[in-house]
Amino acid sequence: MNDQILIIGGTGTTGRSLVELLKSSDANYKVMVRNYAKAAPLQAEGVSTVMGELGDWPVIESILNDIDTVFLLSSPSPTKVEEQNGLIDQAVKAGVRKIVKISAVIADVGSHIHLADWHGTIENHLIASGLDYIILRPHSFMQNMLMHLGSIKGQNSIYESMGTAKIPMIDTRDVAQASFDCLIRNNLNNNTYVITGPEAISYDDVANALSKATGRQINYIPVPSEAHNQGMKTAGLPDWLADDLTFMSKNWGQKEVHQPTSDFKKISRTQQYDIDRFAKDYAGYF
Ligand SMILES: NC(=O)c1ccc[n+]([C@@H]2O[C@H](COP(=O)([O-])OP(=O)(O)OC[C@H]3O[C@@H](n4cnc5c(N)ncnc54)[C@H](OP(=O)(O)O)[C@@H]3O)[C@@H](O)[C@H]2O)c1
């Protein structure tokens, strides 16, 4: 069949929710996975999988043979540009029609934030490829709170360096919903959308929502950028990633309110997840 969708990143946070949406649709799709352990649970759910990894170009070339549309998401990594631009080049060669790429709200070629520069560089390569494209630039994920599990469970505290700034964090289930709509519809093609959650929220708002959902008092403890940076490095984050996250928090912290956009509503009709719903659904983790 030539209208097949290939999902890259389907075993991750956003991708797993996207696969759930695809499973309950009549879309023709398969998920590219990097190892058998991750393929097995998907196969057990009746999901079609194919083994492959970005960078393994001979394998990718054969996978793309019968693919119409690609969903492109991979982890933050210094090899991201090489991997995603390589995929775009292979897609052009294979006659793929369209790519839906998960970028980030910060995307910006030349930025000193690596992730911003990498996403911006890949976006430009995709736009110049001649393929139909949709670029989704999500704001910060609500699911990033899972990175604070240790301090939330151990000390009922979230340590961050964004001051009192409010940002429109988005639930990855909404990123998945927007991705689904972009994959199956064509009237959104050749556009870039900045997708956000429904409201601007501060870390105090997040702490309050988690307190309500767990029945424990959870507090946001604002810390200076340097301490936040050191904490992430001590916890084992690579230096470049800790530095990127510190710069992002610092930049966002300089403006009191970052308003949500209306782009999600241009793509999807579903009710968005707000922070109370996120906290309720994820309370078991915290
Ligand atoms: N966190 C945020 O606040 C935020 C905000 C905006 C945008 N973003 C962007 O969102 C993306 C991350 O989304 P996420 O958190 O949902 O992802 P995630 O949970 O980190 O999952 C990454 C997925 O990509 C797959 N993958 C990674 N490298 C690969 C490779 N070389 N070849 C094939 N598959 C590969 C992973 O496979 P395995 O399961 O095998 O590892 C996994 O399925 C990044 O591009 C990030 O910049 C994040």
The ligand as a Tripos MOL2 file, in Angstrom:
@<TRIPOS>MOLECULE
LIG
   48    52     1     0     0
SMALL
NO_CHARGES

@<TRIPOS>ATOM
      1 N1         10.7460   17.9590   26.7080 N.am      1 LIG1
      2 C1         10.2010   19.0770   26.2690 C.2       1 LIG1
      3 O1          9.7440   19.9280   27.0480 O.2       1 LIG1
      4 C2         10.1380   19.3330   24.7930 C.ar      1 LIG1
      5 C3          9.4760   20.4760   24.3360 C.ar      1 LIG1
      6 C4          9.4070   20.7160   22.9630 C.ar      1 LIG1
      7 C5          9.9760   19.8240   22.0820 C.ar      1 LIG1
      8 N2         10.6150   18.7080   22.5490 N.ar      1 LIG1
      9 C6         11.2000   17.7650   21.5790 C.3       1 LIG1
     10 O2         10.4600   16.5560   21.6390 O.3       1 LIG1
     11 C7         11.3240   15.4820   21.2930 C.3       1 LIG1
     12 C8         11.3030   14.4460   22.3900 C.3       1 LIG1
     13 O3          9.9750   13.9580   22.5390 O.3       1 LIG1
     14 P1          9.6450   12.8420   23.6410 P.3       1 LIG1
     15 O4         10.0770   13.3650   24.9810 O.co2     1 LIG1
     16 O5          8.2450   12.4150   23.4490 O.co2     1 LIG1
     17 O6         10.6400   11.7130   23.1940 O.3       1 LIG1
     18 P2         11.3330   10.5740   24.0690 P.3       1 LIG1
     19 O7         10.3970   10.0810   25.1180 O.co2     1 LIG1
     20 O8         12.6990   11.0450   24.4410 O.co2     1 LIG1
     21 O9         11.4610    9.4120   22.9790 O.3       1 LIG1
     22 C9         12.3620    9.5020   21.9150 C.3       1 LIG1
     23 C10        11.9300    8.4960   20.8700 C.3       1 LIG1
     24 O10        12.8240    8.5780   19.7530 O.3       1 LIG1
     25 C11        13.4170    7.3030   19.5240 C.3       1 LIG1
     26 N3         14.7640    7.5270   19.0200 N.ar      1 LIG1
     27 C12        15.7310    8.2740   19.5870 C.ar      1 LIG1
     28 N4         16.8420    8.2470   18.8360 N.ar      1 LIG1
     29 C13        16.5630    7.4470   17.7630 C.ar      1 LIG1
     30 C14        17.3020    7.0110   16.6430 C.ar      1 LIG1
     31 N5         18.5720    7.3860   16.4380 N.pl3     1 LIG1
     32 N6         16.6870    6.2040   15.7360 N.ar      1 LIG1
     33 C15        15.4120    5.8360   15.9220 C.ar      1 LIG1
     34 N7         14.6500    6.1950   16.9680 N.ar      1 LIG1
     35 C16        15.2310    6.9970   17.8780 C.ar      1 LIG1
     36 C17        13.3890    6.6350   20.8920 C.3       1 LIG1
     37 O11        13.5590    5.2470   20.7700 O.3       1 LIG1
     38 P3         13.9670    4.3280   22.0350 P.3       1 LIG1
     39 O12        12.6910    4.0820   22.7950 O.co2     1 LIG1
     40 O13        14.5290    3.1010   21.4260 O.co2     1 LIG1
     41 O14        14.9680    5.1120   22.8490 O.co2     1 LIG1
     42 C18        12.0080    7.0430   21.3760 C.3       1 LIG1
     43 O15        11.0090    6.2980   20.7170 O.3       1 LIG1
     44 C19        12.7250   16.0860   21.1080 C.3       1 LIG1
     45 O16        12.9390   16.3440   19.7480 O.3       1 LIG1
     46 C20        12.6310   17.3740   21.9080 C.3       1 LIG1
     47 O17        13.5680   18.3410   21.4690 O.3       1 LIG1
     48 C21        10.6880   18.4340   23.8820 C.ar      1 LIG1
@<TRIPOS>BOND
     1     1     2 1
     2     2     3 2
     3     2     4 1
     4     4     5 ar
     5     4    48 ar
     6     5     6 ar
     7     6     7 ar
     8     7     8 ar
     9     8     9 1
    10     8    48 ar
    11     9    10 1
    12     9    46 1
    13    10    11 1
    14    11    12 1
    15    11    44 1
    16    12    13 1
    17    13    14 1
    18    14    15 2
    19    14    16 1
    20    14    17 1
    21    17    18 1
    22    18    19 2
    23    18    20 1
    24    18    21 1
    25    21    22 1
    26    22    23 1
    27    23    24 1
    28    23    42 1
    29    24    25 1
    30    25    26 1
    31    25    36 1
    32    26    27 ar
    33    26    35 ar
    34    27    28 ar
    35    28    29 ar
    36    29    30 ar
    37    29    35 ar
    38    30    31 1
    39    30    32 ar
    40    32    33 ar
    41    33    34 ar
    42    34    35 ar
    43    36    37 1
    44    36    42 1
    45    37    38 1
    46    38    39 2
    47    38    40 1
    48    38    41 1
    49    42    43 1
    50    44    45 1
    51    44    46 1
    52    46    47 1
@<TRIPOS>SUBSTRUCTURE
     1 LIG1         1 GROUP 0 **** ****
